[in-house]
Amino acid sequence: MTTPAKRTTVYLDPDLHKALRLKAIAVSRSLSDLINEAARELLKKDRYKYKLIRELTSTPGIQVSKSKKQSTE
C-alpha cells in the first residue's frame, strides 16, 4: 500500500508555472510529478547533511537550535 500524497500550496512565478506545465505535457507527466522529482533531486544533494540533522534531533539529550542566530547567543 502506498502512502497517500500530502497536499500543499506552492506559489510559482507565472513564467515558471507555464514552463513546467508545458514540460509536463511534453513528457506526459503531471505537474506534481515534476515538482516532486525536482524536490527529491534538490534534497539528494544534501542527503548527508539531512541524515546527520535527523540523527542529532532524534538523540535523547541533544538539542539542535532552530536558527543560526540562536546558536551564536
N, C-alpha and C positions, 0 to 999 in steps of 0.2 A: 504494500500500500504506500502510495506516495504522500508526502506531506503537502497539505493544501498551501497554495501560494498566499503570501501576505499582500494585502492591498495597500498601496501608498499613493500619495500625490507628489509628482515631481514637476517642477516648473522649468521648462526648457525655453531657450531662446527660439523665436519663431523660425529662424533660418536652420537651426539645428534640428528642430522638430520636423521641418519639411524634408531635410536631407535624410533623417532617419526613416521617415515614412516612405520615401522613395526607395531607400535601400531595402527596407522590409519587403516592399512589393517586388523589387528586382530579385531578391533571393528567396522569395516565397516563405517568409517567416514573419512572426508578429513583432510589433514594436517592443513589446515586453521581452521577447526572446533576445532581441539585440541589446537592450539595456541591461538585462541580466548577464549576458555574456561579457559586455564591457565592464560591468562592476566586478565580475569574477576575475577578469584579467588584471584589473587595477589592484585588487586585493592580493592576487598571486605574487605581484612584485614585492610586496612587503610581508609575505606569509610568515617569515621567521620572526619579525617584529611582533606581529599579532599573536603568534603562538606564545611568545615569551610573555606578553601582556596578559593573555588568558591564564597562563600558568601562575604568574605572580598574583593576579587577583583572586585565584582560587586557593591560594596557600593561606592557611589559617595564621593569623598574627602579622601578616604583611599587608600594609595599606599602601595603595598607589594613589597619589594625588591626582585630582581630575584635571588640573591645568599646570602649565609650567610656572605660572605666576605663583601659585600656592606652594610649589615645591622649593621656590627660592626664598620664601619668607621664613 
